[in-house]
Amino acid sequence: MAINLLDSVMDNLKGPVMDQIGEWIGETPEKTKAATEGMVPSLLSGLIDMVSKPGGENQLSNVLKEADDSILDKLGSLLRGGQAASTSQAGGNLLTSLFGDNMVTNLISGIAKFAGVNLGSAKSLLGLLAPVVFAAIKRLVSTRGLSLSWLVKFLLGQKDSIAKALPKGLAGLSFLGSAATATGEEALAALGD
């Protein structure tokens, strides 16, 4: 059975959890879903870009060692219990260290514009989704007993499907293809008015 990484991650964000996330960031379920559907493939494209560079496999290994896949089982209670803000802050800091402040800032701005959410909501959501994405990948690898080298090959093999999953207008903000050379202004210009 073929594994779809995007589906593996998104399966953890369905139904009541998506509604709770929307309540936490102060956005409607529709806007929260649209922002999530833009952010998750963008984060996955960032990981694909990272592992395609020298030292990327080691970075991924370090991220997965630190990832707590139990967050997938307690996401609802985390949102209700007031721990979402600290989780989001830690996730945002990790993304900045992995991808750089400019790329993260541009992604937040682009997603906010695309989904019609405010910048604060987009920033909180991105920080919250980062640990969920890393946890879903860790669980996939650990439950199936897969190696890091298998994961790297798998991620690289998912590049086209992840790129296709990006909503129209966000491709310029992804880490794949032209995003590697685009400036933030060029990426945002790709979204139009």
Rosetta blueprint (number, residue, H / E / L):
1 M L
2 A L
3 I L
4 N L
5 L H
6 L H
7 D H
8 S H
9 V H
10 M H
11 D H
12 N H
13 L H
14 K L
15 G L
16 P H
17 V H
18 M H
19 D H
20 Q H
21 I H
22 G H
23 E H
24 W H
25 I H
26 G L
27 E L
28 T L
29 P H
30 E H
31 K H
32 T H
33 K H
34 A H
35 A H
36 T H
37 E H
38 G H
39 M H
40 V H
41 P H
42 S H
43 L H
44 L H
45 S H
46 G H
47 L H
48 I H
49 D H
50 M H
51 V H
52 S L
53 K L
54 P L
55 G L
56 G H
57 E H
58 N H
59 Q H
60 L H
61 S H
62 N H
63 V H
64 L H
65 K H
66 E H
67 A L
68 D L
69 D H
70 S H
71 I H
72 L H
73 D L
74 K L
75 L H
76 G H
77 S H
78 L H
79 L H
80 R H
81 G L
82 G L
83 Q L
84 A H
85 A H
86 S H
87 T H
88 S H
89 Q H
90 A H
91 G H
92 G H
93 N H
94 L H
95 L H
96 T H
97 S H
98 L H
99 F H
100 G L
101 D H
102 N H
103 M H
104 V H
105 T H
106 N H
107 L H
108 I H
109 S H
110 G H
111 I H
112 A H
113 K H
114 F H
115 A H
116 G L
117 V L
118 N L
119 L H
120 G H
121 S H
122 A H
123 K H
124 S H
125 L H
126 L H
127 G H
128 L H
129 L H
130 A H
131 P H
132 V H
133 V H
134 F H
135 A H
136 A H
137 I H
138 K H
139 R H
140 L H
141 V H
142 S H
143 T H
144 R H
145 G L
146 L L
147 S L
148 L H
149 S H
150 W H
151 L H
152 V H
153 K H
154 F H
155 L H
156 L H
157 G H
158 Q L
159 K H
160 D H
161 S H
162 I H
163 A H
164 K H
165 A H
166 L L
167 P L
168 K L
169 G L
170 L L
171 A H
172 G H
173 L H
174 S L
175 F L
176 L L
177 G H
178 S H
179 A H
180 A H
181 T L
182 A L
183 T L
184 G H
185 E H
186 E H
187 A H
188 L H
189 A H
190 A L
191 L L
192 G L
193 D L
